[in-house]
Amino acid sequence: MAYQSLYRRYRPRRFSEVRGQEHVVGALRNAVNTHTEGHAYLFSGPRGTGKTSTARILAKALNCDNLQQGEPCCECTPCQDMEAGRSFDLFELDAASNNGVDAIRDLIERTAVGSPGRTKVYILDEVHMLSPGASNALLKTLEEPPSHVRFVLATTDPQKVLPTIKSRTQHFEFQLLSALELETYVRWINADADLDVDDESIAWVVRQGRGSARDTLSALDQVVAAGGVVTRAEPVEQLFSALLSRDTGQAIGAVSDALAQGHDPRVLGKAFLDSLRDTFLLSLGVAVPHLMADDAEQFGDWASKLGTPLLTRAMEAVGSALVDMRHAADPRVPLEVALVRLCSSADVSLASLLERVERLEQGAAATPGPATASSAAASPAPASSTSASPGRASGAAEARAALAKAQSQPAAHAAAPTPPTATSAPTPPTAPTLPAAPIPPAATSAPTPPTPPTAPTAPAPPTAPAPPQQPEEQTSAPAPAPVPSGGALTIDELRAGFTEAVLPQLRGVAKAIFSTGDFVAVTDDGAVFALENSPTRDRAERSRGDVEAALANHFGSPVPLILIDKADSTKYGGSAPPSSASGSDEGPRTVRRPGSPEPTADEQIEAEIEDPRAINISELDNADDVAETGIDRLTRAFPGAKLIEVSEEKT
């Protein structure tokens, strides 16, 4: 007699022999015992969990002549015929290879034909492989089959089954078996079949099965045929070792060795991802029942050493590599690149920085550094010595500070001092002697500029009280304008900062428009900026955000802007801008504050095109006299035509 594989030889024959699926077999046994079985069932779950075997047991129970509390006797003629595969009451169809409409129509025609037994059972395996046309052809018969027909649909991918099919069936979900159940099952088979397999081989068999009974028995067949487990390095263990030591060369070597042993890159990546997930679950304190006790201990050790952040990043990287393998010319490359990024210390991504901070904090908790804080509090004098030899906790704090600095890098750039211009003093010590800004002719707060010498960015020399009036050429300082101690900026400070730092940053229409306005007052709601007219103010609203951001960068704190018409300046308790008092008869496009940069010709033209209402009409030249009017042209084009003037009363 030919050798029969173990998973076929030990296939369950009764409901009680199905392992790990009590929630399914209990419901089916009760339904058969009380004659309340449904007309269609849908069994879904991973491979090797007993879906097809349970369907065959159900077929035997529905036709058994000696039913024993819902269990088939396996001794009567119907049971023997079904086990031998010669029964006319059981019809199995592999939907993966018979997925067309013709195969389903042939099945539907057979349902009307009677059979020797009480019930005719149709088992459709891998039903999710049916084509849409075949699935739709099955719907009517599946909903209202003949009274002697039962359908059992099995699938490993239930989400691909049409919802209309699911709604016509009773859905039972099969689950993977735990490592303890598989170990007990393998030891029973080892004793029953007299295989003489040692404990190490049994552990390896259960590990290879990963919760699937059929995969476990197939691995047991392999061990029996080879006379034991073939000892060789496990690639997954080598990858974990490389990840722990951050050894890029070891990781690439492990992939190379695995491929040399015949492993496919996709299979290797999938196995590594499964192990990473098990380790990740253990790091969170979640039980992983399909792991052996020794494996759970090993994975738990990896989880404690690697940490949850690194495991999360590793799962994401390896998962993305598996997706990229589908379109890669060489499937090894995405996996190797992911391993290099995980093992390399040069990775400066945010996830990598978070993982490093986590490792530093774990190390600080395990081995705390010297108590420098208490010694510093007791004696402030030797503070420099304690800071010279920080413990591990200070290293974690420094790493977290570096991470915060990297996250707020744009803000740091925003607060950076404005580089000094060519006319500023070359050395920082001379900065306190310069005024904050040139004083406009109409300004009355001249004594305010001497406040910058109190800035902490430059030492106060003995000659700090410099005269307030300085040459107008020196209009910039190497440090940003400090905010006064009271928290409010003066008009002179706003004008100076706007002229020397903000206005040069503007471009195009914004620069041309804002160069015509000036600050007139400072209120609790913000700085009031007056423009020449209402249309210009409306156009300036589009660039108000950019100007506020530039002011905040310059002064180091937010400066809200209130844009108004120049005619409304007195409503805010301020005076008209200095440019308005000049009494010049020039238009609004030519009025500017002293020291404001002149817009280029292109910017002037662009502003006038964008806002024609801002053009000074007095600057326009009168057109030459027109020789003939439009009426003259019409009469000339139509000889003999006469112009009839109609009064408004007749219209």
C-alpha positions as CSV (number, residue, x, y, z in Angstrom):
1,M,0.0,0.0,0.0
2,A,1.3,3.5,-0.9
3,Y,2.4,5.8,1.9
4,Q,-0.2,8.2,2.9
5,S,0.8,11.6,4.2
6,L,0.2,12.3,7.9
7,Y,-2.3,15.1,7.4
8,R,-4.5,12.8,5.2
9,R,-4.0,9.8,7.4
10,Y,-5.1,11.7,10.6
11,R,-7.8,13.9,9.0
12,P,-10.7,14.3,11.6
13,R,-13.6,12.0,11.0
14,R,-16.0,13.3,13.7
15,F,-16.8,16.7,15.1
16,S,-15.1,15.8,18.4
17,E,-11.8,15.2,16.6
18,V,-11.6,18.7,15.2
19,R,-9.1,20.6,17.3
20,G,-9.3,24.3,18.3
21,Q,-12.7,25.0,16.6
22,E,-15.1,24.3,19.4
23,H,-17.2,27.3,18.6
24,V,-17.9,25.9,15.1
25,V,-18.3,22.2,15.7
26,G,-20.6,22.8,18.7
27,A,-23.0,24.9,16.7
28,L,-23.0,22.4,13.8
29,R,-23.5,19.4,16.1
30,N,-26.4,20.9,17.8
31,A,-28.0,21.9,14.5
32,V,-27.7,18.4,13.1
33,N,-29.0,16.9,16.4
34,T,-32.1,19.1,16.4
35,H,-32.6,19.0,12.6
36,T,-32.2,22.8,12.3
37,E,-29.3,22.9,10.0
38,G,-29.2,25.8,7.5
39,H,-29.3,25.4,3.7
40,A,-26.0,27.2,3.2
41,Y,-22.8,27.7,5.2
42,L,-19.7,29.8,4.7
43,F,-16.5,28.6,6.4
44,S,-13.6,31.1,6.4
45,G,-10.2,31.0,8.0
46,P,-6.5,30.4,7.4
47,R,-5.3,27.4,5.6
48,G,-5.0,24.1,7.5
49,T,-7.6,24.9,10.2
50,G,-10.2,22.3,9.3
51,K,-12.7,24.0,7.0
52,T,-13.0,21.3,4.3
53,S,-12.7,18.5,6.9
54,T,-15.6,20.0,8.9
55,A,-17.7,20.3,5.7
56,R,-17.2,16.6,5.0
57,I,-18.1,15.6,8.6
58,L,-21.2,17.7,8.3
59,A,-22.1,15.8,5.0
60,K,-21.6,12.5,6.8
61,A,-23.8,13.6,9.8
62,L,-26.6,14.7,7.5
63,N,-26.7,11.3,5.8
64,C,-25.6,8.9,8.6
65,D,-28.0,6.0,9.4
66,N,-26.8,5.8,13.0
67,L,-26.5,9.4,14.2
68,Q,-25.3,9.7,17.8
69,Q,-26.2,13.1,19.3
70,G,-25.1,14.9,16.2
71,E,-22.0,12.8,15.6
72,P,-21.7,10.5,12.6
73,C,-21.0,6.9,13.4
74,C,-18.4,6.5,10.5
75,E,-19.5,2.8,10.2
76,C,-22.6,2.8,8.2
77,T,-22.7,2.6,4.4
78,P,-23.2,6.4,3.7
79,C,-20.3,7.3,6.1
80,Q,-18.0,4.7,4.5
81,D,-18.9,5.8,1.0
82,M,-18.2,9.4,1.8
83,E,-14.8,8.6,3.4
84,A,-13.9,6.5,0.3
85,G,-14.9,9.2,-2.1
86,R,-17.6,7.2,-4.0
87,S,-20.8,8.7,-2.5
88,F,-23.4,10.3,-4.8
89,D,-24.5,12.5,-1.9
90,L,-21.3,14.5,-1.7
91,F,-20.1,16.7,-4.5
92,E,-16.9,18.8,-4.2
93,L,-16.0,21.6,-6.6
94,D,-12.7,23.4,-6.6
95,A,-13.8,27.0,-7.4
96,A,-10.2,28.0,-8.1
97,S,-10.1,25.9,-11.2
98,N,-13.8,25.8,-12.0
99,N,-14.6,29.4,-11.6
100,G,-16.6,30.0,-14.8
101,V,-20.3,30.4,-15.5
102,D,-20.5,27.1,-17.3
103,A,-19.2,25.1,-14.3
104,I,-21.8,26.8,-12.0
105,R,-24.6,26.2,-14.4
106,D,-23.7,22.5,-14.6
107,L,-23.8,22.4,-10.8
108,I,-27.2,24.1,-10.7
109,E,-28.6,21.5,-13.1
110,R,-27.4,18.7,-10.9
111,T,-29.1,20.0,-7.8
112,A,-32.5,19.1,-9.2
113,V,-31.5,15.4,-9.6
114,G,-32.2,13.2,-6.6
115,S,-29.5,11.1,-4.7
116,P,-29.6,7.8,-2.7
117,G,-29.2,9.6,0.6
118,R,-31.3,12.0,2.5
119,T,-29.3,15.1,1.8
120,K,-27.1,16.1,-1.1
121,V,-24.2,18.3,0.0
122,Y,-22.2,20.6,-2.3
123,I,-18.8,21.8,-1.1
124,L,-17.3,24.7,-3.0
125,D,-13.7,25.2,-1.9
126,E,-12.0,28.6,-2.5
127,V,-15.3,30.2,-3.4
128,H,-13.7,33.7,-3.5
129,M,-12.0,32.6,-6.8
130,L,-15.4,32.5,-8.6
131,S,-15.8,35.0,-11.4
132,P,-18.4,37.7,-10.9
133,G,-20.6,36.1,-13.5
134,A,-20.4,32.7,-11.8
135,S,-21.1,34.2,-8.4
136,N,-24.2,35.9,-9.7
137,A,-25.4,32.7,-11.4
138,L,-25.2,30.9,-8.1
139,L,-27.2,33.5,-6.2
140,K,-30.8,32.3,-7.0
141,T,-30.1,28.6,-6.3
142,L,-28.1,29.5,-3.2
143,E,-31.0,31.5,-1.8
144,E,-33.7,28.9,-2.6
145,P,-32.1,25.4,-3.1
146,P,-34.1,22.2,-3.3
147,S,-35.2,20.8,0.0
148,H,-32.7,17.9,-0.2
149,V,-29.6,20.2,-1.1
150,R,-27.2,21.9,1.3
151,F,-24.3,24.2,0.3
152,V,-21.0,24.6,2.1
153,L,-18.7,27.3,0.8
154,A,-15.1,27.5,2.1
155,T,-12.6,30.3,1.6
156,T,-9.4,31.7,3.0
157,D,-10.3,35.3,1.8
158,P,-13.8,36.1,2.9
159,Q,-13.5,39.8,2.1
160,K,-13.4,38.9,-1.6
161,V,-16.7,37.0,-1.5
162,L,-19.7,39.0,-2.8
163,P,-21.9,40.5,0.0
164,T,-24.9,39.0,-1.7
165,I,-23.5,35.5,-1.2
166,K,-22.5,36.2,2.4
167,S,-26.0,37.3,3.2
168,R,-27.5,34.0,2.0
169,T,-25.2,31.8,4.2
170,Q,-24.4,31.2,7.9
171,H,-20.8,32.4,8.3
172,F,-18.4,30.5,10.6
173,E,-14.8,31.7,11.1
174,F,-12.1,29.2,11.8
175,Q,-9.0,30.3,13.9
176,L,-5.4,29.2,14.1
177,L,-4.4,26.6,16.7
178,S,-2.3,27.6,19.7
179,A,1.2,26.2,20.1
180,L,0.1,24.1,23.1
181,E,-2.8,22.5,21.1
182,L,-0.4,21.7,18.2
183,E,2.3,20.3,20.5
184,T,-0.3,18.0,22.1
185,Y,-1.6,17.0,18.7
186,V,1.9,16.2,17.4
187,R,2.9,14.2,20.5
188,W,-0.3,12.1,20.1
189,I,0.4,11.4,16.5
190,N,4.1,10.6,17.3
191,A,2.9,8.0,19.8
192,D,0.1,6.6,17.7
193,A,2.2,6.3,14.6
194,D,5.4,5.2,16.5
195,L,7.5,7.8,14.8
196,D,10.1,8.3,17.5
197,V,10.6,12.1,17.1
198,D,12.5,13.9,19.8
199,D,11.4,17.0,21.7
200,E,13.7,19.3,19.7
201,S,12.2,18.1,16.4
202,I,8.6,18.5,17.8
203,A,9.4,22.1,18.8
204,W,10.8,22.8,15.3
205,V,7.7,21.2,13.7
206,V,5.3,23.3,15.8
207,R,7.3,26.4,15.0
208,Q,7.0,25.8,11.3
209,G,3.3,25.2,11.5
210,R,2.5,28.6,13.0
211,G,-1.0,27.6,14.0
212,S,-1.9,25.5,11.0
213,A,-2.5,21.8,11.6
214,R,-1.9,20.8,8.0
215,D,1.4,22.8,7.8
216,T,2.5,21.2,11.1
217,L,1.9,17.7,10.0
218,S,3.6,18.4,6.7
219,A,6.7,19.6,8.6
220,L,6.4,16.4,10.7
221,D,6.5,14.4,7.5
222,Q,9.6,16.2,6.5
223,V,11.3,15.5,9.8
224,V,10.4,11.8,9.6
225,A,11.7,11.5,6.1
226,A,15.0,13.3,6.9
227,G,15.6,11.4,10.1
228,G,15.5,14.5,12.2
229,V,15.9,18.3,11.9
230,V,18.6,19.5,9.6
231,T,20.6,21.9,11.7
232,R,21.5,25.1,9.9
233,A,21.4,28.8,10.8
234,E,18.0,30.4,10.8
235,P,18.0,33.6,8.7
236,V,15.4,35.3,10.9
237,E,17.6,34.8,14.0
238,Q,20.6,36.2,12.1
239,L,18.6,39.3,11.1
240,F,17.5,39.9,14.7
241,S,21.1,39.6,15.8
242,A,22.2,42.1,13.2
243,L,19.4,44.5,14.3
244,L,20.5,44.2,17.9
245,S,24.1,45.0,17.2
246,R,23.3,47.5,14.4
247,D,25.6,45.6,12.1
248,T,24.8,46.4,8.5
249,G,27.2,43.8,7.1
250,Q,25.8,41.0,9.2
251,A,22.2,41.9,8.0
252,I,23.3,41.8,4.3
253,G,25.2,38.6,4.9
254,A,22.2,37.0,6.5
255,V,20.1,37.8,3.4
256,S,22.8,36.4,1.1
257,D,23.1,33.2,3.1
258,A,19.4,32.7,3.1
259,L,19.2,33.1,-0.6
260,A,22.1,30.7,-1.0
261,Q,20.1,28.1,1.0
262,G,17.1,28.4,-1.5
263,H,15.0,31.0,0.4
264,D,13.0,33.4,-1.8
265,P,13.4,37.1,-0.8
266,R,9.7,37.5,-0.5
267,V,9.3,34.4,1.7
268,L,12.3,35.6,3.9
269,G,10.8,39.1,4.2
270,K,7.4,37.7,5.1
271,A,8.9,35.4,7.8
272,F,11.0,38.3,9.2
273,L,7.9,40.5,9.3
274,D,5.9,37.8,11.1
275,S,8.6,37.5,13.7
276,L,8.8,41.2,14.1
277,R,5.1,41.4,14.7
278,D,5.3,38.6,17.4
279,T,8.1,40.5,19.1
280,F,6.2,43.8,18.8
281,L,3.1,42.2,20.5
282,L,5.3,40.8,23.3
283,S,6.8,44.2,23.8
284,L,3.3,45.5,24.5
285,G,2.5,42.7,26.9
286,V,0.1,40.9,24.5
287,A,0.0,37.1,24.6
288,V,1.1,35.3,21.4
289,P,-0.5,31.8,21.8
290,H,1.0,30.2,18.6
291,L,4.6,30.5,20.0
292,M,6.3,27.8,22.0
293,A,7.5,28.5,25.5
294,D,11.1,28.7,24.4
295,D,10.3,30.9,21.4
296,A,8.2,33.2,23.5
297,E,11.1,33.6,25.9
298,Q,13.5,34.3,23.1
299,F,11.1,36.8,21.4
300,G,10.5,38.5,24.7
301,D,14.3,39.0,25.2
302,W,14.4,40.6,21.7
303,A,11.5,42.8,22.6
304,S,13.1,44.1,25.8
305,K,16.4,44.9,24.0
306,L,15.0,46.4,20.8
307,G,12.1,48.4,22.3
308,T,8.7,49.2,20.8
309,P,9.7,52.3,18.8
310,L,12.4,50.3,16.8
311,L,10.1,47.4,16.3
312,T,7.4,49.7,15.0
313,R,9.9,51.3,12.6
314,A,11.2,47.9,11.5
315,M,7.7,46.5,10.7
316,E,7.0,49.6,8.7
317,A,10.2,49.4,6.7
318,V,10.0,45.6,6.0
319,G,6.3,45.9,5.1
320,S,7.1,48.7,2.6
321,A,9.9,46.6,1.2
322,L,7.5,43.7,0.6
323,V,5.2,46.0,-1.3
324,D,8.1,47.4,-3.4
325,M,9.3,43.8,-4.2
326,R,6.3,43.3,-6.5
327,H,7.6,45.9,-9.0
328,A,11.4,45.6,-8.4
329,A,13.7,44.2,-11.0
330,D,15.6,42.4,-8.2
331,P,13.4,41.6,-5.2
332,R,16.5,41.5,-2.9
333,V,17.2,45.2,-3.3
334,P,14.1,46.6,-1.4
335,L,14.7,44.2,1.5
336,E,18.4,45.0,1.7
337,V,17.8,48.7,1.6
338,A,15.3,48.4,4.4
339,L,17.8,46.4,6.6
340,V,20.5,49.0,5.9
341,R,18.3,51.8,7.1
342,L,17.3,49.9,10.2
343,C,20.9,49.0,11.1
344,S,22.6,52.2,10.1
345,S,23.4,54.8,12.8
346,A,23.3,57.6,10.2
347,D,19.5,57.6,10.0
348,V,18.3,61.0,11.1
349,S,14.6,60.5,10.5
350,L,12.2,61.5,13.2
351,A,11.3,57.9,13.9
352,S,15.0,57.1,14.3
353,L,15.5,60.0,16.7
354,L,12.5,59.0,18.8
355,E,13.8,55.4,19.0
356,R,17.2,56.6,20.1
357,V,15.7,58.8,22.8
358,E,13.7,55.8,24.0
359,R,16.8,53.6,24.2
360,L,18.7,56.3,26.1
361,E,15.8,56.7,28.6
362,Q,15.7,52.9,29.1
363,G,19.5,52.9,29.7
364,A,19.2,55.7,32.2
365,A,16.4,53.9,34.0
366,A,18.5,50.7,34.2
367,T,21.8,52.4,35.2
368,P,21.2,55.8,36.7
369,G,24.0,58.3,36.7
370,P,25.5,60.1,39.7
371,A,23.3,62.3,41.8
372,T,24.6,65.6,40.5
373,A,21.5,67.5,41.2
374,S,21.6,67.0,45.0
375,S,25.3,67.9,45.2
376,A,24.7,71.0,43.2
377,A,21.9,72.0,45.5
378,A,24.0,71.5,48.6
379,S,27.1,73.4,47.3
380,P,26.6,75.7,44.4
381,A,30.4,76.4,44.1
382,P,31.5,73.1,42.5
383,A,28.7,73.3,39.9
384,S,31.2,73.2,37.1
385,S,32.7,70.0,38.2
386,T,29.3,68.2,38.4
387,S,28.4,69.5,34.9
388,A,31.7,68.2,33.5
389,S,30.8,64.6,34.3
390,P,27.1,64.1,33.6
391,G,25.4,60.7,34.0
392,R,23.4,58.7,31.6
393,A,20.3,60.6,32.5
394,S,21.8,63.8,31.2
395,G,22.6,62.1,27.9
396,A,19.0,61.2,27.5
397,A,18.0,64.8,28.3
398,E,20.5,66.1,25.8
399,A,19.2,63.7,23.1
400,R,15.6,64.8,23.8
401,A,16.7,68.5,23.6
402,A,18.4,67.8,20.3
403,L,15.2,66.2,19.0
404,A,13.1,69.2,20.1
405,K,15.6,71.5,18.4
406,A,15.3,69.5,15.2
407,Q,11.5,69.6,15.3
408,S,11.5,73.4,15.9
409,Q,14.2,74.2,13.3
410,P,11.9,76.5,11.3
411,A,11.2,78.5,14.4
412,A,14.9,78.8,15.2
413,H,15.5,80.1,11.7
414,A,12.7,82.6,12.2
415,A,14.2,83.9,15.4
416,A,17.7,84.2,14.0
417,P,19.2,87.7,14.0
418,T,19.1,89.7,10.8
419,P,22.5,89.7,9.1
420,P,24.2,93.1,9.3
421,T,24.3,95.1,6.2
422,A,27.3,96.6,4.5
423,T,26.9,99.8,6.4
424,S,26.6,98.2,9.9
425,A,29.5,98.0,12.3
426,P,31.6,94.9,11.7
427,T,32.0,93.9,15.3
428,P,29.2,93.1,17.8
429,P,30.5,95.3,20.7
430,T,29.7,98.4,18.7
431,A,26.0,97.4,18.3
432,P,24.7,99.0,21.5
433,T,25.9,102.4,20.4
434,L,23.8,102.4,17.3
435,P,20.1,103.6,17.4
436,A,17.4,101.1,16.6
437,A,16.2,103.0,13.5
438,P,16.5,106.4,11.8
439,I,14.1,108.9,13.2
440,P,11.6,110.3,10.6
441,P,11.3,114.0,10.3
442,A,7.8,114.1,11.8
443,A,8.5,111.8,14.7
444,T,8.3,113.1,18.2
445,S,9.7,110.2,20.2
446,A,13.4,110.8,19.6
447,P,14.6,109.8,23.1
448,T,13.4,106.2,22.6
449,P,16.3,104.8,20.5
450,P,18.9,104.6,23.4
451,T,17.0,101.5,24.7
452,P,18.9,98.9,22.6
453,P,22.1,99.2,24.8
454,T,20.3,97.1,27.4
455,A,20.0,94.1,25.1
456,P,21.7,91.0,26.6
457,T,23.2,90.0,23.3
458,A,26.0,92.6,23.6
459,P,28.1,93.8,26.7
460,A,27.5,97.3,27.9
461,P,30.7,99.3,27.5
462,P,31.5,102.4,29.6
463,T,30.5,104.6,26.7
464,A,26.9,103.1,26.6
465,P,25.1,106.5,26.9
466,A,25.9,107.5,23.3
467,P,24.2,110.5,21.8
468,P,20.8,109.6,20.3
469,Q,21.5,111.2,17.0
470,Q,23.7,109.2,14.6
471,P,24.5,109.5,11.0
472,E,21.5,108.3,8.9
473,E,23.7,105.8,6.9
474,Q,24.0,103.5,9.9
475,T,20.5,102.0,9.8
476,S,21.0,98.4,10.8
477,A,22.3,96.5,13.7
478,P,23.6,92.9,13.7
479,A,20.9,91.7,16.2
480,P,17.1,91.9,15.8
481,A,15.3,94.8,17.4
482,P,14.5,93.8,21.0
483,V,11.0,94.1,22.3
484,P,10.7,96.8,25.1
485,S,10.3,95.6,28.6
486,G,6.7,96.8,28.6
487,G,5.9,94.4,25.8
488,A,4.7,97.2,23.4
489,L,6.6,98.6,20.4
490,T,6.7,102.2,19.6
491,I,5.9,103.7,16.2
492,D,9.5,104.7,15.6
493,E,10.7,101.1,16.3
494,L,8.0,99.7,14.0
495,R,8.9,102.2,11.2
496,A,12.6,101.4,11.5
497,G,12.2,97.7,11.5
498,F,9.7,97.8,8.7
499,T,12.0,99.9,6.5
500,E,15.2,98.1,7.1
501,A,14.1,94.4,7.5
502,V,10.5,93.8,6.3
503,L,10.1,96.0,3.2
504,P,13.3,94.6,1.4
505,Q,11.8,91.0,1.8
506,L,8.6,91.9,-0.1
507,R,8.3,91.4,-3.8
508,G,6.2,92.7,-6.6
509,V,2.8,94.1,-5.9
510,A,3.2,93.7,-2.1
511,K,6.4,95.8,-2.0
512,A,4.9,98.5,-4.2
513,I,1.7,98.8,-2.2
514,F,3.3,98.7,1.3
515,S,6.0,101.2,0.4
516,T,3.2,103.9,0.1
517,G,2.0,103.4,3.7
518,D,3.2,104.1,7.2
519,F,2.5,103.3,10.9
520,V,0.3,105.8,12.6
521,A,-0.6,104.3,15.9
522,V,-0.1,101.3,18.2
523,T,-3.2,99.9,20.0
524,D,-3.9,96.8,22.1
525,D,-5.1,95.0,19.0
526,G,-2.0,95.6,17.0
527,A,-0.1,98.1,14.9
528,V,-2.2,100.5,12.8
529,F,-0.8,100.8,9.2
530,A,-2.3,103.5,7.1
531,L,-2.4,103.3,3.3
532,E,-3.2,106.0,0.7
533,N,-6.8,105.0,-0.1
534,S,-9.4,102.2,0.4
535,P,-8.6,100.3,-2.9
536,T,-4.9,100.2,-1.9
537,R,-5.8,98.9,1.6
538,D,-8.0,96.2,0.1
539,R,-5.1,95.0,-2.1
540,A,-2.7,95.1,0.8
541,E,-5.0,92.7,2.8
542,R,-3.8,89.9,0.5
543,S,-0.2,90.3,1.7
544,R,-0.9,91.1,5.3
545,G,0.1,87.6,6.5
546,D,3.5,87.8,4.9
547,V,4.2,91.2,6.4
548,E,3.1,90.0,9.9
549,A,5.4,87.0,9.6
550,A,8.3,89.2,8.6
551,L,7.7,91.6,11.5
552,A,7.5,88.6,13.9
553,N,10.8,87.3,12.6
554,H,12.4,90.7,13.1
555,F,11.1,91.6,16.5
556,G,10.9,88.1,17.9
557,S,7.2,88.3,18.8
558,P,3.9,88.5,16.9
559,V,3.0,92.0,15.6
560,P,-0.6,92.0,14.3
561,L,-1.4,94.6,11.6
562,I,-4.5,96.7,11.3
563,L,-4.7,98.1,7.7
564,I,-6.7,101.4,7.4
565,D,-7.3,104.2,5.0
566,K,-5.1,107.2,5.6
567,A,-8.2,109.3,6.1
568,D,-9.2,107.2,9.1
569,S,-5.9,107.7,11.0
570,T,-7.4,110.1,13.5
571,K,-9.9,107.4,14.6
572,Y,-7.1,105.4,16.2
573,G,-5.6,108.3,18.2
574,G,-2.7,108.7,15.8
575,S,-1.7,111.4,13.3
576,A,-1.4,111.2,9.6
577,P,1.7,109.6,8.2
578,P,4.7,112.0,7.6
579,S,4.2,111.6,3.9
580,S,0.7,113.0,4.0
581,A,1.9,116.3,5.5
582,S,4.3,117.2,2.8
583,G,1.6,119.0,0.8
584,S,2.9,117.7,-2.4
585,D,0.6,117.6,-5.4
586,E,2.0,114.3,-6.5
587,G,-0.2,111.2,-6.6
588,P,-0.2,108.4,-4.1
589,R,2.3,106.3,-6.1
590,T,5.0,108.8,-5.4
591,V,4.6,109.5,-1.7
592,R,7.0,107.4,0.4
593,R,8.6,107.5,3.9
594,P,12.2,108.6,4.2
595,G,14.5,105.7,3.9
596,S,12.0,103.3,2.3
597,P,13.5,101.5,-0.7
598,E,12.3,102.6,-4.1
599,P,10.4,99.8,-6.0
600,T,11.8,98.9,-9.3
601,A,10.1,99.9,-12.6
602,D,8.8,96.3,-13.1
603,E,7.3,96.3,-9.6
604,Q,5.7,99.7,-10.2
605,I,4.1,98.6,-13.5
606,E,2.9,95.3,-12.0
607,A,1.3,97.1,-9.1
608,E,-0.5,99.5,-11.5
609,I,-1.7,96.6,-13.7
610,E,-3.0,94.7,-10.6
611,D,-4.7,97.8,-9.1
612,P,-5.5,100.4,-11.8
613,R,-7.4,102.5,-9.2
614,A,-4.1,103.2,-7.4
615,I,-2.7,105.0,-10.4
616,N,-2.2,108.8,-10.0
617,I,-4.3,110.4,-12.6
618,S,-2.3,113.6,-12.5
619,E,0.7,111.7,-13.9
620,L,-1.2,110.7,-17.0
621,D,-0.6,112.7,-20.3
622,N,-3.5,114.0,-22.3
623,A,-4.1,112.1,-25.5
624,D,-3.7,114.0,-28.8
625,D,-6.8,115.5,-30.4
626,V,-8.8,113.0,-32.5
627,A,-9.3,114.1,-36.1
628,E,-12.7,112.4,-36.6
629,T,-15.2,110.9,-34.4
630,G,-16.9,107.5,-34.6
631,I,-20.0,109.0,-36.2
632,D,-17.8,110.5,-38.9
633,R,-16.4,107.1,-39.6
634,L,-19.8,105.6,-39.9
635,T,-21.1,108.2,-42.3
636,R,-18.0,107.8,-44.3
637,A,-18.3,104.0,-44.5
638,F,-22.0,104.3,-45.6
639,P,-22.3,107.0,-48.3
640,G,-25.7,108.6,-48.4
641,A,-26.5,107.7,-44.7
642,K,-28.1,110.4,-42.6
643,L,-27.8,110.8,-38.8
644,I,-31.3,111.1,-37.2
645,E,-31.2,112.6,-33.7
646,V,-34.1,111.4,-31.6
647,S,-35.0,113.2,-28.5
648,E,-35.6,111.4,-25.2
649,E,-39.3,112.3,-25.2
650,K,-39.8,110.1,-28.4
651,T,-37.9,107.1,-27.0
